[in-house]
C-alpha cells in the first residue's frame, strides 16, 4: 500500500502547489498591469495635449496629425483597461498592437536599439499579460 500513499502524496503536493502558483501569477499580473498602466497613462499626456516634441516625432514618422490624438486616447483607455481585470486581456492586446507599430516605426526610422528598447520591453510585458489573462473561450488553458 505504500506505492498508493506516495502517489497520493505526490498528487497532494501538486494540487497544493497549484493555488500558490495561481496566487503568484495573479500578483505578478497586478504588478505588471499597474506598472504598464502608469507607463501608458504618462505616455498619453504629451500626445493628448499636443506637446511639440510628440507632434514633431509623429510628423517625422510620416503620420497625420490626427493620429497623435488617436494614439494618446488609445493609450489612456488601455491604461485604464489594464486595471480592470475583465478588460485586462483586451487592453493588453490593443496596447500590444500600438507597441508593434512603435517598434516598426523606430526600425523604419533607423533608430538605435536603445531607442527601441522601451517599446520592445513594453511589448513583451503586454504580450505576456495578454497570454496569461486570455479568456478560456478564445484559447483554452492547459
Rosetta blueprint (number, residue, H / E / L):
1 X L
2 X H
3 X H
4 X H
5 X H
6 X H
7 X H
8 X H
9 X H
10 X H
11 X H
12 X H
13 X H
14 X H
15 X H
16 X H
17 X H
18 X H
19 X H
20 X H
21 X H
22 X H
23 X H
24 X H
25 X H
26 X H
27 X H
28 X H
29 X H
30 X H
31 X H
32 X H
33 X H
34 X H
35 X H
36 X H
37 X H
38 X H
39 X H
40 X H
41 X H
42 X H
43 X H
44 X H
45 X H
46 X H
47 X H
48 X H
49 X H
50 X L
51 X L
52 X H
53 X H
54 X H
55 X H
56 X H
57 X H
58 X H
59 X H
60 X H
61 X L
62 X L
63 X L
64 X L
65 X H
66 X H
67 X H
68 X H
69 X H
70 X H
71 X H
72 X H
73 X H
74 X H
75 X H
76 X H
77 X H
78 X H
79 X H
80 X H
81 X H
82 X H
83 X L
84 X L
85 X L
86 X L
87 X L
88 X H
89 X H
90 X H
91 X H
92 X H
93 X H
94 X H
95 X H
96 X H
97 X H
98 X H
99 X H
100 X H
101 X H
102 X H
103 X H
104 X H
105 X H
106 X H
107 X H
108 X H
109 X L
110 X L
111 X L
112 X L
113 X H
114 X H
115 X H
116 X H
117 X H
118 X H
119 X H
120 X H
121 X H
122 X H
123 X H
124 X H
125 X H
126 X H
127 X H
128 X H
129 X H
130 X H
131 X H
132 X H
133 X L
134 X L
135 X L
136 X L
137 X L
138 X L
139 X L
140 X L
141 X L
142 X L
